[in-house]
Amino acid sequence: MSQQNGVAREVDQVRVWCDGCYDMVHFGHANSLRQAKAMGDYLIVGVHTDEEIAKHKGPPVFTQQERYKMVRAIKWVDEVVEGAPYVTTLETLDKYECDACVHGDDITMTADGVDTYHIVKAANRYKECKRTEGVSTTDLVGRMLLMTRQHQQTGASEYTVDGGHSSSLSTDASARSPWTGVSHFLPTTRKIIQFSSGLVPKPGDRIVYVAGAFDLFHVGHLDFLAAVRKKGDFLIVGLHTDPAVNRYKGANYPIMNLHERVLSVLACKYVSEVVIGAPYSVTDDLLDQLKVDLVCHGTTEISPDEDGNDPYEVPKRRAMFEIQDSGNTMTTDRIVERIIEHRLEFELRNNKKEKKEKLAFAAYMKAKEQGKLTIDPIKIE
């Protein structure tokens, strides 16, 4: 064994490094980290500061402290390094005894147009995983700026697990980045299985149930789930359908559709299981079938069901309902307010990112045609 930062590691342990902005952490980020963890035994994730992101990409939506907390809660992450350098160096990999750096098969560049991974690529300490198509921070920002609803699943498609399109800045005629511009997330049962923990309650486990939209999964959600998880051994999260969320939230909510929200919640280390398309009113059947011991809700207002009844009437009657204060004031509405308040800044950021990626892709394709590419993506789906 050797020691690193006071933590013992096995000599033959394969340590993997990932880094990034991880702004508005979504299931695409989580999926890349899941794939990276599969390439080794211990996953270390470096997260850039607000200052570095503003310099190279534009203003982040979440603060660095919020982003650090969100990444730490992803169940495949073993360690987080705060304030990681924007350009990945061999010194960074050596400091944390990492064998290789892993990144998605898209190109990340500095403000000067330099590949942020050129050093580790040249040293043959770089591996690629498959990028999750159909989602990006740019895409989500676009949905909020345009206030669209085409990404939602309604009617016959309400529960369907198949291909879908989301309308956003990335489908605008001027947006043609081969990475950010892609908007066709394909939800599949295989992807859900990959994200699922596969856990079942053990005899004697105290089962806690919570339900909601969990749209744009954020630090407020995270702190709430961390708090309610302490009240039991097995945490089940019920996710409402898109029409249900739109009924009580209005406007273009939810920003993320049901299957996108499922993966975002499943990636959280506090969550044991998810009910996809949970009924808005918590029923006796649901409580009995899931063997629930406690139902919790946050301090946000509870909207009545369509029939005007309290959706938590049953667990209240059975004396198994509690209000849980997360201690965090972040809400999905506040995130949208941040975006709208800085609309011009984010539109400029998105446009700059599209242009840089378009130029990078042209260079990538040219090198590929000339047989100069030395990195072969490792496809772990």
Buried (B, 14 or more C-beta within 10 A) or exposed (E): EEEBEEEEBEEEBEBBBBBBBBBBBBBBBBBBBBBBBBBBBBBBBBBBBBEBBBEBBBBBBBEBEBBBBBBBBBBBBBBBBBEBBBBBEBEBBEEBBBBBBBBBBBBBBBBEEBBBBBBBBEEEBBBBBBBBBBBBBBBBBBBBBBEBBBBBBEEEBBEEBEEBEBBBBBBBEEBBBBBBBBBEBEBEEEBBEBBBEEEEBEEEBEBBBBBBBBBBBBBBBBBBBBBBBEBBBBBBBBBBBBBBBBBBBEEBBBBBBBBBBBBBBBBBBBBBBBBBBBBBBBEEEBBEEBEBBBBBBBEBEBEEBEEEEBBBBBBEEEEBBEEBEBEBEBBBBEBBEBBEEBEEEBBEBBBEBBEBBBBBBEEBEEEEEEEEEEEEBBEBE
